[in-house]
Amino acid sequence: MTETTAPAATAVHDHDGPHGYASDKEAYLKRMRRIEGQVRGIARMIDEDVYCIDILTQVSAVTKALQAVSIGLVEDHLGHCVVDAARASEAEGAAKVKEAADAIGRLVRS
């Protein structure tokens, strides 16, 4: 089995003020903790030699949960960060739109 890793989240982007997800931060953290528990459950299933299809069902559920988080973050980014940048200047707005488009591209390729 080959394992691929996502690029490290080391990029720091200029943004004054709170991030778009700030108002929902606790909800995002709660969802991520739930997903983390699901992933640990999948590892336990593998360790206990659970039937392949049952494991795949759980992998699908985790994938959908992560996609839901991703969509929420994209919406928050567009509605807050991109809008704020566009209000600041046309160039800043265009840069944030490009950044968002690149992020969406990474999401749909995965």
N, CA, C and O atoms as a GROMACS GRO file, in nm:
protein
  440
    1MET      N    1   0.085  -0.117   0.000
    1MET     CA    2   0.000   0.000   0.000
    1MET      C    3   0.089   0.123   0.000
    1MET      O    4   0.182   0.133   0.080
    2THR      N    5   0.061   0.216  -0.090
    2THR     CA    6   0.138   0.340  -0.093
    2THR      C    7   0.065   0.444  -0.012
    2THR      O    8  -0.058   0.447  -0.007
    3GLU      N    9   0.141   0.529   0.051
    3GLU     CA   10   0.082   0.633   0.134
    3GLU      C   11   0.127   0.767   0.081
    3GLU      O   12   0.246   0.790   0.059
    4THR      N   13   0.033   0.855   0.061
    4THR     CA   14   0.066   0.990   0.018
    4THR      C   15   0.030   1.084   0.132
    4THR      O   16  -0.065   1.061   0.206
    5THR      N   17   0.107   1.188   0.142
    5THR     CA   18   0.079   1.285   0.246
    5THR      C   19   0.046   1.418   0.182
    5THR      O   20   0.099   1.453   0.076
    6ALA      N   21  -0.040   1.490   0.246
    6ALA     CA   22  -0.076   1.622   0.198
    6ALA      C   23   0.036   1.718   0.228
    6ALA      O   24   0.114   1.695   0.321
    7PRO      N   25   0.047   1.826   0.151
    7PRO     CA   26   0.150   1.924   0.181
    7PRO      C   27   0.127   1.982   0.320
    7PRO      O   28   0.014   2.001   0.363
    8ALA      N   29   0.236   2.009   0.387
    8ALA     CA   30   0.226   2.065   0.521
    8ALA      C   31   0.160   2.202   0.515
    8ALA      O   32   0.181   2.278   0.421
    9ALA      N   33   0.080   2.231   0.615
    9ALA     CA   34   0.009   2.359   0.619
    9ALA      C   35   0.100   2.465   0.679
    9ALA      O   36   0.078   2.510   0.792
   10THR      N   37   0.200   2.504   0.604
   10THR     CA   38   0.296   2.601   0.656
   10THR      C   39   0.279   2.739   0.595
   10THR      O   40   0.339   2.836   0.642
   11ALA      N   41   0.198   2.748   0.492
   11ALA     CA   42   0.181   2.878   0.426
   11ALA      C   43   0.108   2.973   0.519
   11ALA      O   44   0.008   2.936   0.582
   12VAL      N   45   0.156   3.094   0.527
   12VAL     CA   46   0.092   3.196   0.608
   12VAL      C   47   0.047   3.306   0.513
   12VAL      O   48   0.127   3.365   0.440
   13HIS      N   49  -0.082   3.333   0.516
   13HIS     CA   50  -0.137   3.433   0.426
   13HIS      C   51  -0.176   3.556   0.507
   13HIS      O   52  -0.224   3.546   0.620
   14ASP      N   53  -0.155   3.672   0.446
   14ASP     CA   54  -0.190   3.797   0.512
   14ASP      C   55  -0.340   3.807   0.526
   14ASP      O   56  -0.415   3.790   0.429
   15HIS      N   57  -0.384   3.834   0.646
   15HIS     CA   58  -0.525   3.857   0.670
   15HIS      C   59  -0.538   3.928   0.803
   15HIS      O   60  -0.502   3.874   0.908
   16ASP      N   61  -0.589   4.048   0.798
   16ASP     CA   62  -0.611   4.123   0.921
   16ASP      C   63  -0.746   4.083   0.980
   16ASP      O   64  -0.843   4.065   0.907
   17GLY      N   65  -0.750   4.071   1.109
   17GLY     CA   66  -0.875   4.040   1.176
   17GLY      C   67  -0.903   3.891   1.181
   17GLY      O   68  -0.819   3.809   1.145
   18PRO      N   69  -1.022   3.857   1.228
   18PRO     CA   70  -1.056   3.715   1.244
   18PRO      C   71  -1.075   3.647   1.109
   18PRO      O   72  -1.110   3.711   1.009
   19HIS      N   73  -1.052   3.519   1.107
   19HIS     CA   74  -1.073   3.440   0.985
   19HIS      C   75  -1.222   3.418   0.964
   19HIS      O   76  -1.302   3.435   1.057
   20GLY      N   77  -1.260   3.381   0.844
   20GLY     CA   78  -1.400   3.363   0.809
   20GLY      C   79  -1.471   3.261   0.895
   20GLY      O   80  -1.592   3.272   0.916
   21TYR      N   81  -1.400   3.162   0.946
   21TYR     CA   82  -1.463   3.056   1.025
   21TYR      C   83  -1.470   3.090   1.174
   21TYR      O   84  -1.518   3.009   1.253
   22ALA      N   85  -1.422   3.208   1.213
   22ALA     CA   86  -1.410   3.242   1.355
   22ALA      C   87  -1.541   3.227   1.431
   22ALA      O   88  -1.542   3.180   1.545
   23SER      N   89  -1.651   3.268   1.370
   23SER     CA   90  -1.779   3.260   1.442
   23SER      C   91  -1.826   3.116   1.461
   23SER      O   92  -1.908   3.089   1.548
   24ASP      N   93  -1.775   3.023   1.380
   24ASP     CA   94  -1.812   2.882   1.389
   24ASP      C   95  -1.698   2.794   1.438
   24ASP      O   96  -1.703   2.672   1.423
   25LYS      N   97  -1.596   2.855   1.495
   25LYS     CA   98  -1.476   2.780   1.532
   25LYS      C   99  -1.506   2.661   1.622
   25LYS      O  100  -1.456   2.551   1.597
   26GLU      N  101  -1.587   2.681   1.725
   26GLU     CA  102  -1.618   2.570   1.817
   26GLU      C  103  -1.692   2.458   1.746
   26GLU      O  104  -1.667   2.340   1.773
   27ALA      N  105  -1.783   2.492   1.655
   27ALA     CA  106  -1.855   2.389   1.580
   27ALA      C  107  -1.759   2.312   1.490
   27ALA      O  108  -1.769   2.190   1.478
   28TYR      N  109  -1.666   2.383   1.426
   28TYR     CA  110  -1.565   2.314   1.342
   28TYR      C  111  -1.479   2.221   1.427
   28TYR      O  112  -1.453   2.107   1.388
   29LEU      N  113  -1.436   2.269   1.542
   29LEU     CA  114  -1.353   2.185   1.630
   29LEU      C  115  -1.430   2.061   1.676
   29LEU      O  116  -1.374   1.952   1.682
   30LYS      N  117  -1.557   2.079   1.708
   30LYS     CA  118  -1.641   1.966   1.751
   30LYS      C  119  -1.652   1.863   1.638
   30LYS      O  120  -1.639   1.743   1.661
   31ARG      N  121  -1.676   1.912   1.516
   31ARG     CA  122  -1.686   1.821   1.402
   31ARG      C  123  -1.555   1.748   1.378
   31ARG      O  124  -1.554   1.628   1.350
   32MET      N  125  -1.444   1.820   1.388
   32MET     CA  126  -1.314   1.757   1.365
   32MET      C  127  -1.282   1.653   1.472
   32MET      O  128  -1.223   1.550   1.442
   33ARG      N  129  -1.321   1.679   1.596
   33ARG     CA  130  -1.300   1.578   1.702
   33ARG      C  131  -1.385   1.453   1.674
   33ARG      O  132  -1.340   1.341   1.697
   34ARG      N  133  -1.507   1.474   1.624
   34ARG     CA  134  -1.592   1.360   1.588
   34ARG      C  135  -1.528   1.280   1.475
   34ARG      O  136  -1.526   1.157   1.479
   35ILE      N  137  -1.476   1.349   1.375
   35ILE     CA  138  -1.410   1.282   1.263
   35ILE      C  139  -1.286   1.208   1.312
   35ILE      O  140  -1.260   1.095   1.270
   36GLU      N  141  -1.211   1.271   1.401
   36GLU     CA  142  -1.092   1.205   1.458
   36GLU      C  143  -1.132   1.074   1.526
   36GLU      O  144  -1.063   0.973   1.512
   37GLY      N  145  -1.243   1.076   1.599
   37GLY     CA  146  -1.291   0.953   1.663
   37GLY      C  147  -1.330   0.848   1.561
   37GLY      O  148  -1.305   0.729   1.581
   38GLN      N  149  -1.393   0.892   1.451
   38GLN     CA  150  -1.429   0.798   1.346
   38GLN      C  151  -1.305   0.733   1.286
   38GLN      O  152  -1.304   0.613   1.259
   39VAL      N  153  -1.200   0.812   1.265
   39VAL     CA  154  -1.077   0.758   1.206
   39VAL      C  155  -1.013   0.657   1.303
   39VAL      O  156  -0.965   0.552   1.260
   40ARG      N  157  -1.012   0.690   1.430
   40ARG     CA  158  -0.961   0.593   1.529
   40ARG      C  159  -1.044   0.465   1.526
   40ARG      O  160  -0.990   0.355   1.540
   41GLY      N  161  -1.176   0.480   1.509
   41GLY     CA  162  -1.262   0.362   1.499
   41GLY      C  163  -1.229   0.276   1.379
   41GLY      O  164  -1.232   0.154   1.387
   42ILE      N  165  -1.196   0.339   1.267
   42ILE     CA  166  -1.156   0.265   1.148
   42ILE      C  167  -1.028   0.187   1.174
   42ILE      O  168  -1.016   0.071   1.134
   43ALA      N  169  -0.933   0.251   1.239
   43ALA     CA  170  -0.807   0.181   1.271
   43ALA      C  171  -0.836   0.061   1.361
   43ALA      O  172  -0.776  -0.046   1.344
   44ARG      N  173  -0.926   0.078   1.456
   44ARG     CA  174  -0.963  -0.033   1.545
   44ARG      C  175  -1.028  -0.145   1.464
   44ARG      O  176  -1.002  -0.263   1.488
   45MET      N  177  -1.114  -0.108   1.368
   45MET     CA  178  -1.179  -0.208   1.285
   45MET      C  179  -1.076  -0.290   1.207
   45MET      O  180  -1.088  -0.412   1.196
   46ILE      N  181  -0.975  -0.222   1.154
   46ILE     CA  182  -0.870  -0.292   1.080
   46ILE      C  183  -0.794  -0.385   1.174
   46ILE      O  184  -0.766  -0.500   1.140
   47ASP      N  185  -0.762  -0.334   1.293
   47ASP     CA  186  -0.689  -0.415   1.392
   47ASP      C  187  -0.770  -0.539   1.431
   47ASP      O  188  -0.712  -0.645   1.458
   48GLU      N  189  -0.901  -0.526   1.433
   48GLU     CA  190  -0.988  -0.638   1.474
   48GLU      C  191  -1.034  -0.722   1.355
   48GLU      O  192  -1.122  -0.807   1.370
   49ASP      N  193  -0.975  -0.700   1.238
   49ASP     CA  194  -1.005  -0.779   1.118
   49ASP      C  195  -1.152  -0.776   1.080
   49ASP      O  196  -1.211  -0.879   1.046
   50VAL      N  197  -1.212  -0.658   1.084
   50VAL     CA  198  -1.351  -0.641   1.045
   50VAL      C  199  -1.361  -0.656   0.893
   50VAL      O  200  -1.265  -0.630   0.820
   51TYR      N  201  -1.477  -0.696   0.846
   51TYR     CA  202  -1.504  -0.718   0.704
   51TYR      C  203  -1.472  -0.591   0.623
   51TYR      O  204  -1.508  -0.481   0.663
   52CYS      N  205  -1.406  -0.609   0.510
   52CYS     CA  206  -1.359  -0.498   0.426
   52CYS      C  207  -1.468  -0.397   0.393
   52CYS      O  208  -1.446  -0.276   0.403
   53ILE      N  209  -1.585  -0.445   0.354
   53ILE     CA  210  -1.692  -0.356   0.312
   53ILE      C  211  -1.739  -0.268   0.428
   53ILE      O  212  -1.773  -0.152   0.408
   54ASP      N  213  -1.740  -0.323   0.547
   54ASP     CA  214  -1.778  -0.244   0.664
   54ASP      C  215  -1.677  -0.132   0.690
   54ASP      O  216  -1.715  -0.021   0.727
   55ILE      N  217  -1.550  -0.162   0.669
   55ILE     CA  218  -1.446  -0.060   0.685
   55ILE      C  219  -1.461   0.047   0.577
   55ILE      O  220  -1.454   0.166   0.605
   56LEU      N  221  -1.483   0.003   0.453
   56LEU     CA  222  -1.500   0.099   0.344
   56LEU      C  223  -1.620   0.190   0.366
   56LEU      O  224  -1.617   0.307   0.330
   57THR      N  225  -1.725   0.137   0.426
   57THR     CA  226  -1.842   0.218   0.458
   57THR      C  227  -1.804   0.329   0.555
   57THR      O  228  -1.847   0.444   0.539
   58GLN      N  229  -1.724   0.297   0.654
   58GLN     CA  230  -1.680   0.397   0.751
   58GLN      C  231  -1.583   0.498   0.688
   58GLN      O  232  -1.588   0.616   0.721
   59VAL      N  233  -1.496   0.452   0.599
   59VAL     CA  234  -1.407   0.543   0.528
   59VAL      C  235  -1.489   0.642   0.446
   59VAL      O  236  -1.458   0.761   0.443
   60SER      N  237  -1.593   0.594   0.381
   60SER     CA  238  -1.681   0.680   0.304
   60SER      C  239  -1.747   0.785   0.394
   60SER      O  240  -1.758   0.902   0.355
   61ALA      N  241  -1.790   0.744   0.512
   61ALA     CA  242  -1.854   0.838   0.605
   61ALA      C  243  -1.757   0.947   0.649
   61ALA      O  244  -1.794   1.064   0.658
   62VAL      N  245  -1.632   0.909   0.676
   62VAL     CA  246  -1.531   1.007   0.717
   62VAL      C  247  -1.500   1.102   0.601
   62VAL      O  248  -1.486   1.222   0.621
   63THR      N  249  -1.489   1.047   0.482
   63THR     CA  250  -1.462   1.129   0.364
   63THR      C  251  -1.572   1.233   0.346
   63THR      O  252  -1.543   1.350   0.321
   64LYS      N  253  -1.697   1.192   0.357
   64LYS     CA  254  -1.809   1.284   0.343
   64LYS      C  255  -1.808   1.389   0.453
   64LYS      O  256  -1.839   1.506   0.428
   65ALA      N  257  -1.774   1.350   0.574
   65ALA     CA  258  -1.767   1.445   0.685
   65ALA      C  259  -1.658   1.549   0.661
   65ALA      O  260  -1.679   1.668   0.686
   66LEU      N  261  -1.542   1.506   0.612
   66LEU     CA  262  -1.434   1.600   0.580
   66LEU      C  263  -1.473   1.692   0.465
   66LEU      O  264  -1.440   1.810   0.465
   67GLN      N  265  -1.543   1.637   0.366
   67GLN     CA  266  -1.589   1.721   0.256
   67GLN      C  267  -1.687   1.827   0.305
   67GLN      O  268  -1.685   1.940   0.257
   68ALA      N  269  -1.773   1.792   0.399
   68ALA     CA  270  -1.867   1.890   0.454
   68ALA      C  271  -1.793   2.002   0.528
   68ALA      O  272  -1.831   2.118   0.517
   69VAL      N  273  -1.688   1.966   0.601
   69VAL     CA  274  -1.607   2.068   0.668
   69VAL      C  275  -1.541   2.157   0.563
   69VAL      O  276  -1.539   2.280   0.576
   70SER      N  277  -1.488   2.096   0.459
   70SER     CA  278  -1.422   2.172   0.353
   70SER      C  279  -1.517   2.271   0.286
   70SER      O  280  -1.481   2.386   0.264
   71ILE      N  281  -1.637   2.227   0.255
   71ILE     CA  282  -1.735   2.315   0.191
   71ILE      C  283  -1.769   2.431   0.284
   71ILE      O  284  -1.780   2.545   0.239
   72GLY      N  285  -1.786   2.403   0.411
   72GLY     CA  286  -1.813   2.509   0.507
   72GLY      C  287  -1.701   2.611   0.513
   72GLY      O  288  -1.726   2.731   0.518
   73LEU      N  289  -1.578   2.562   0.514
   73LEU     CA  290  -1.463   2.653   0.518
   73LEU      C  291  -1.453   2.736   0.390
   73LEU      O  292  -1.418   2.854   0.394
   74VAL      N  293  -1.483   2.675   0.276
   74VAL     CA  294  -1.482   2.750   0.150
   74VAL      C  295  -1.588   2.860   0.155
   74VAL      O  296  -1.561   2.974   0.118
   75GLU      N  297  -1.707   2.825   0.200
   75GLU     CA  298  -1.814   2.925   0.211
   75GLU      C  299  -1.773   3.039   0.303
   75GLU      O  300  -1.794   3.156   0.272
   76ASP      N  301  -1.715   3.004   0.418
   76ASP     CA  302  -1.671   3.107   0.512
   76ASP      C  303  -1.562   3.194   0.451
   76ASP      O  304  -1.562   3.316   0.469
   77HIS      N  305  -1.469   3.132   0.379
   77HIS     CA  306  -1.360   3.207   0.318
   77HIS      C  307  -1.414   3.304   0.212
   77HIS      O  308  -1.375   3.421   0.209
   78LEU      N  309  -1.502   3.254   0.128
   78LEU     CA  310  -1.558   3.340   0.024
   78LEU      C  311  -1.640   3.453   0.084
   78LEU      O  312  -1.629   3.569   0.042
   79GLY      N  313  -1.722   3.420   0.181
   79GLY     CA  314  -1.811   3.519   0.240
   79GLY      C  315  -1.744   3.621   0.329
   79GLY      O  316  -1.800   3.727   0.354
   80HIS      N  317  -1.626   3.590   0.375
   80HIS     CA  318  -1.558   3.681   0.468
   80HIS      C  319  -1.426   3.732   0.409
   80HIS      O  320  -1.413   3.850   0.379
   81CYS      N  321  -1.332   3.643   0.392
   81CYS     CA  322  -1.198   3.683   0.350
   81CYS      C  323  -1.196   3.743   0.210
   81CYS      O  324  -1.134   3.847   0.187
   82VAL      N  325  -1.263   3.677   0.116
   82VAL     CA  326  -1.263   3.726  -0.022
   82VAL      C  327  -1.341   3.857  -0.031
   82VAL      O  328  -1.297   3.952  -0.096
   83VAL      N  329  -1.456   3.862   0.034
   83VAL     CA  330  -1.536   3.984   0.031
   83VAL      C  331  -1.459   4.101   0.092
   83VAL      O  332  -1.458   4.211   0.037
   84ASP      N  333  -1.395   4.078   0.207
   84ASP     CA  334  -1.316   4.185   0.271
   84ASP      C  335  -1.203   4.232   0.180
   84ASP      O  336  -1.178   4.352   0.169
   85ALA      N  337  -1.134   4.138   0.116
   85ALA     CA  338  -1.024   4.174   0.027
   85ALA      C  339  -1.076   4.253  -0.093
   85ALA      O  340  -1.013   4.349  -0.136
   86ALA      N  341  -1.190   4.212  -0.148
   86ALA     CA  342  -1.246   4.282  -0.263
   86ALA      C  343  -1.288   4.425  -0.226
   86ALA      O  344  -1.278   4.516  -0.307
   87ARG      N  345  -1.334   4.442  -0.104
   87ARG     CA  346  -1.368   4.577  -0.057
   87ARG      C  347  -1.244   4.664  -0.041
   87ARG      O  348  -1.250   4.785  -0.062
   88ALA      N  349  -1.132   4.602  -0.004
   88ALA     CA  350  -1.008   4.677   0.017
   88ALA      C  351  -0.952   4.728  -0.115
   88ALA      O  352  -0.916   4.845  -0.126
   89SER      N  353  -0.945   4.641  -0.215
   89SER     CA  354  -0.896   4.683  -0.347
   89SER      C  355  -0.925   4.573  -0.449
   89SER      O  356  -0.944   4.456  -0.414
   90GLU      N  357  -0.928   4.613  -0.573
   90GLU     CA  358  -0.952   4.517  -0.680
   90GLU      C  359  -0.841   4.413  -0.685
   90GLU      O  360  -0.868   4.294  -0.706
   91ALA      N  361  -0.717   4.456  -0.667
   91ALA     CA  362  -0.603   4.364  -0.671
   91ALA      C  363  -0.609   4.264  -0.557
   91ALA      O  364  -0.586   4.144  -0.578
   92GLU      N  365  -0.640   4.311  -0.436
   92GLU     CA  366  -0.650   4.219  -0.321
   92GLU      C  367  -0.764   4.120  -0.342
   92GLU      O  368  -0.751   4.002  -0.312
   93GLY      N  369  -0.875   4.170  -0.395
   93GLY     CA  370  -0.988   4.083  -0.422
   93GLY      C  371  -0.953   3.976  -0.523
   93GLY      O  372  -0.986   3.859  -0.505
   94ALA      N  373  -0.885   4.016  -0.630
   94ALA     CA  374  -0.845   3.920  -0.733
   94ALA      C  375  -0.749   3.816  -0.677
   94ALA      O  376  -0.757   3.699  -0.713
   95ALA      N  377  -0.658   3.858  -0.590
   95ALA     CA  378  -0.563   3.764  -0.530
   95ALA      C  379  -0.635   3.662  -0.442
   95ALA      O  380  -0.601   3.544  -0.443
   96LYS      N  381  -0.735   3.708  -0.365
   96LYS     CA  382  -0.810   3.616  -0.279
   96LYS      C  383  -0.897   3.521  -0.361
   96LYS      O  384  -0.913   3.405  -0.325
   97VAL      N  385  -0.954   3.570  -0.471
   97VAL     CA  386  -1.032   3.482  -0.558
   97VAL      C  387  -0.942   3.373  -0.616
   97VAL      O  388  -0.981   3.256  -0.620
   98LYS      N  389  -0.822   3.410  -0.660
   98LYS     CA  390  -0.727   3.312  -0.713
   98LYS      C  391  -0.689   3.211  -0.606
   98LYS      O  392  -0.684   3.090  -0.632
   99GLU      N  393  -0.662   3.260  -0.486
   99GLU     CA  394  -0.628   3.172  -0.374
   99GLU      C  395  -0.742   3.073  -0.348
   99GLU      O  396  -0.718   2.954  -0.328
  100ALA      N  397  -0.866   3.122  -0.347
  100ALA     CA  398  -0.982   3.036  -0.324
  100ALA      C  399  -0.998   2.935  -0.437
  100ALA      O  400  -1.025   2.818  -0.412
  101ALA      N  401  -0.982   2.980  -0.561
  101ALA     CA  402  -0.994   2.890  -0.676
  101ALA      C  403  -0.889   2.779  -0.668
  101ALA      O  404  -0.919   2.664  -0.698
  102ASP      N  405  -0.767   2.814  -0.630
  102ASP     CA  406  -0.661   2.713  -0.615
  102ASP      C  407  -0.697   2.612  -0.506
  102ASP      O  408  -0.676   2.492  -0.523
  103ALA      N  409  -0.750   2.661  -0.394
  103ALA     CA  410  -0.789   2.572  -0.285
  103ALA      C  411  -0.902   2.480  -0.328
  103ALA      O  412  -0.899   2.360  -0.298
  104ILE      N  413  -1.000   2.533  -0.399
  104ILE     CA  414  -1.110   2.452  -0.449
  104ILE      C  415  -1.057   2.347  -0.547
  104ILE      O  416  -1.102   2.232  -0.546
  105GLY      N  417  -0.963   2.387  -0.631
  105GLY     CA  418  -0.901   2.293  -0.723
  105GLY      C  419  -0.834   2.177  -0.650
  105GLY      O  420  -0.845   2.062  -0.692
  106ARG      N  421  -0.766   2.208  -0.541
  106ARG     CA  422  -0.704   2.100  -0.462
  106ARG      C  423  -0.809   2.008  -0.402
  106ARG      O  424  -0.788   1.887  -0.394
  107LEU      N  425  -0.920   2.064  -0.360
  107LEU     CA  426  -1.026   1.983  -0.301
  107LEU      C  427  -1.089   1.888  -0.404
  107LEU      O  428  -1.114   1.771  -0.372
  108VAL      N  429  -1.113   1.936  -0.523
  108VAL     CA  430  -1.180   1.850  -0.621
  108VAL      C  431  -1.086   1.749  -0.685
  108VAL      O  432  -1.132   1.649  -0.742
  109ARG      N  433  -0.957   1.772  -0.676
  109ARG     CA  434  -0.860   1.674  -0.729
  109ARG      C  435  -0.839   1.560  -0.632
  109ARG      O  436  -0.794   1.452  -0.673
  110SER      N  437  -0.869   1.579  -0.505
  110SER     CA  438  -0.840   1.474  -0.406
  110SER      C  439  -0.939   1.363  -0.405
  110SER      O  440  -0.926   1.270  -0.326
   0.00000   0.00000   0.00000
